[in-house]
Amino acid sequence: MIPAGHKVGLVGPNGAGKTTLFRLIRGELSLDGGEIGLPSRARVGGVAQEAPATQESLIATVLAADTERAALMAEAETAQDAHRIAEVQTRLADIDAWSAEGRAAAILKGLGFDESAQQRPCADFSGGWRMRVALAGVLFAQPDLLLLDEPTNYLDLEGALWLESYLARYPHTVIVISHDRGLLNRAVGAILHLEARQLTLYQGPYDQFARQRAERRAVQAAAAKKQDERRAHLQSFVDRFRAQASKAKQAQARVKMIERMETITAPEDAAKRVFTFPQPDQLSPPIVALEDGATGYGETTVLQRLSLRIDQDDRIALLGRNGQGKSTLSKLLADRLPLFSGKMTRSSKLRIGYFAQHQVDELHLDESPLRHLQRERPDTAPAKLRAQLAGFGLGAAQAETEVGRLSGGQKARLSLLLATLDAPHLLILDEPTNHLDIESREALVEALSAYSGAVILVSHDMHLLSMVADRLWLVKDGSVRPYEEDLEAYRAMLLTAEKPAKPAKSAPAEAPKAKKPSRDEILALRSEVRKCEARVEKIEEMRAKLATKLADPALYEDTRAGELETWNRKYAEVMEGLHRAESLWEAAQERLDAATNA
């Protein structure tokens, strides 16, 4: 049971059935039993495919996604009956139709389309960009139930952060399938876990879910072990005394006790996700040095004034909005773009590994992973190649399977293996986590931490960047420079930049200065901030107590299902109150900041 207006993250292993569940909710598949209940007349929306390659502009395509508004606007042009005209205009006002273009433009801007791009036809953009247009359309239409399946897979870091913020403010119910820990920690208030054909709803963000699940698994494992010991003890008595007439009744009683036991199954160990990167030999620093370089495509210079140095122990994350040149820099360093001017010095023995998302699409779909390796290493024994595949989580079954039948995550693993086959001294990864589940992403973090080569990383996964990168480079305005702040500061800067500036009112050349707030007014504002802060602290205490209650394994026994539902409902109510109190606190703090800075 998901209350209206709640934001829920749907998680589970690859292949558990998350997308199938979405298709059931949308009515694309029929149930074999049971039922799925939705509010009457509820609109369900999601991104099923990319926007078509038409000559319609992006802004027109997004506006058309709100079918009710589009139909009413068309009817307003042709309606003759005065009564009907009034109804249409009233409804248009109710759905805020007149601000629609501004809302659509804001969504497109958040997803990486500037004003000029919004006026271009959809046909001008590639499939990945048209997926963003389709996402913009469904966000603009604001369905009552929004179903999103891995929406950050085709977004960059800036787009992913914008989406996080947008979903947190979305006015209706959201269920999002995601392996992005940042989104699951900041944009949702509950986690719906799908495993072994069972759904379990956990209140709180992903990190809290992970703790609660680990605690439940530990309790379940202990109970199963205790039961096994009890069963073994009873069976030992039966085996010893079954044949003795004086003990036959007692032995038979114990047999019945064993039969009546409801078996507690120990939780299965999660399949270990692994990456095993070969370790390169050490080179003298620097391995790459670039002085006043410039590069680009054809006649177009994209980056210039590049003066950079890379050592073998560097872990560098490239930051910057889409289109600023992160992939261009990656390709230059990978020797896939020419240097227009300047000087680049590389170590003579330098080996470079390069992974970009498009390489997954360039695999031979009719060949097995083993055949891919044999093409690269024709003289290596198949057993050794199989061991290398296993080191990237591709076991015996996957080694002989055609690539076209592998999952997206398995294809990404194969591409990563091919990129690192030569034990590169410099590994360049452009969006490596698309299609990887959370366990695989954690395994990638571990592998990169143990890797002794340099890493250049472009990713929308904030968790991966924070765990791996120790240096940040900002690609902006045609150049690259070190970013001295941390990732949280970068995230805050991006979200602040997304807030629309208030339109400036026409004013005379000498505009009068605003009146400075009085001391009493500032004291009153400080008092309001303190009250709001106290209210948040009080609600947070209530939330912590409820979280402790919900972490009690006994609460999840079948006999206490009704009680669990009550506590879950209370937790949801407290979380809603906490969000409101935090909003009031932030608003009060902003008023105080504005007054003290006036």
C-alpha positions, 0 to 999 in steps of 0.5 A: 500500500503506497499512500498518495503523494509518496515518493518510492524507490523500487530496488532489487537484483537485475532480473527480479521483475521490477520492469515487469511490475511496472508493466502490470501497473500500466495494464500492459500485462495481465495478472494471473491472480490478485489485483492492483488497485489504483484511485479511480480516474488516476493518470499513470505516466512513464517513459516507454520510448524516446520521442519520435524524430519529427519536425516538431520543436522540442518545446511543442513536443513537450507541450503536446504531452499534456493531452488535456491542455492540448485538447482544450487549447484546440477547442478554445479556438473553435468553440462557438457555444458561450457556455462551453467556451466558459467551461473551457476557459475555467478548466484552462485556468484550473490547470494553469494552462497559461504558464505551461510554456514557461514550465515546459521550458524550465523542465527542458532546461533542467534536462540540458536543453538551452533556449535555442535547442528547445526551438529545434526539431526533435529530428535534429537530436540522437536517440539518447537526447530524444529520451530526455525529451520524452522524460520532459514530456511525462514530467510536464504532464504530471500524471497522478502516478509517475513510473520511471525506469532508470531515468538517470541512465541517459542523463549527465550529472547535472541532469541527474541532480536536477531530476533528484530535486524535481522528483522531491518536489513532484506533487503526486505519487512517484515510483522510480526504479533506480540504482543511483544511491544519491537519488534513492537517498535524496529524492524518495522517502521509502524503498520498495524491495523486490526479491524472490517474487516478494515485495517489502516496503521500507520507510526511509531512504536507501541507506536506512533500508540497507541497514534495516535489511542487513539487520533482518537478514542477520536475525533470520539467519540466527533464527534458522541456525537455532531451529536447525540445532533444535531439529538436530537435537530432536532427531538425535533423540528419535534416532536413539530411542525409536526402537526402545519400547519404553521410549517409543511414545516420547520418540513419536512425540518428537517426530510430530514436533519436528513435522509441526515446525514451520521451517525458517529459511536462512537468507541466501547470500547475495551473489558476489559482484566482482571486477578484477582489474589487472595491475599495470607496472609503474611509470615515472611521473608525469604519465601525461603532460599537456601545455597550452593545448587545443582540440575539437572536431573538424574545423571547430575548436571545443577546448583550448588553453589546456595546461594539465598534468596527470600522474599514475596515482591520480583519481580525477572526476570531470565536472561540467554541464553537458556539451561543455567538452568532458567527452572531448577531453576524454577522447583527446587524452585517449588519443581519439582526437587530434591536438590542434595546437600546444604540446602533449607529452606522454610516457613512452610506455603508456597504455590507455584504457578507454570505456564509453557507453557507446562501446557497449552498443558496438559489441558483436551481438551474435558472438559470445564474450569468450569469442570477443576475448579470443579475437583480442588474445588468439594465443591465450588458452580458453581456460585463462580467458574464462578466468578473466571473464569470471573476474568481471562477474561473467561466469561459465553460463555467460561466457558462451551466451550470445552477447545479444542475449545478455543483460545491459549490465553484463554487456557493460562488464564485458566492455569494461573487461575489453577496455582493461585487458592490457593493464592500462596505466591510465583508465578513462571511464565515461559513464561506466555505471549505466545498466549496473545495479547497486551491488555492481557499482559498489564492486566497481568502487572497490576495484577502482580503489585497488587499481594502481593506475590513473583514473579519469571519470565522467559519471552522473553517479555522485556516490561513485565520484565521491568514493573514487575521485580525489581531484576535480576538474571543471570543464567550462567555457572552452577550458579546463581548470581544477575545481577547489571545492568538494562535490557537495559544493558543486551540487549546491551550486548547480541547484542554486543556478537552477532557481529562476531569477525574478524578472527585474522591474523597470525602474528609474536610473536612480532606484531608491534603496530598499528600507533596511529592516529594523532591529525588532524585525530582525529579532522577530525573524531570528525567533521564527527561525529558532521556533522552526528549528525546534519544530524540526528537531522535535519531529526528527526525534519522533522520526528516530523513535519510529525508525527504531520501532520499525527496525524491530524484527519481531514487528515483521512476523506474520501475526503482526501485519496489522500493527506493522501497517499502522506503524508504517502509516505513522512513519509516513505521516511524520515524514510528511510533517518533517518535510513541511517543517523543513520547508518552513525552516528554510523559508524563515532562514532565507527571510532572515538572511535577506534582512541581515544582508540588506 
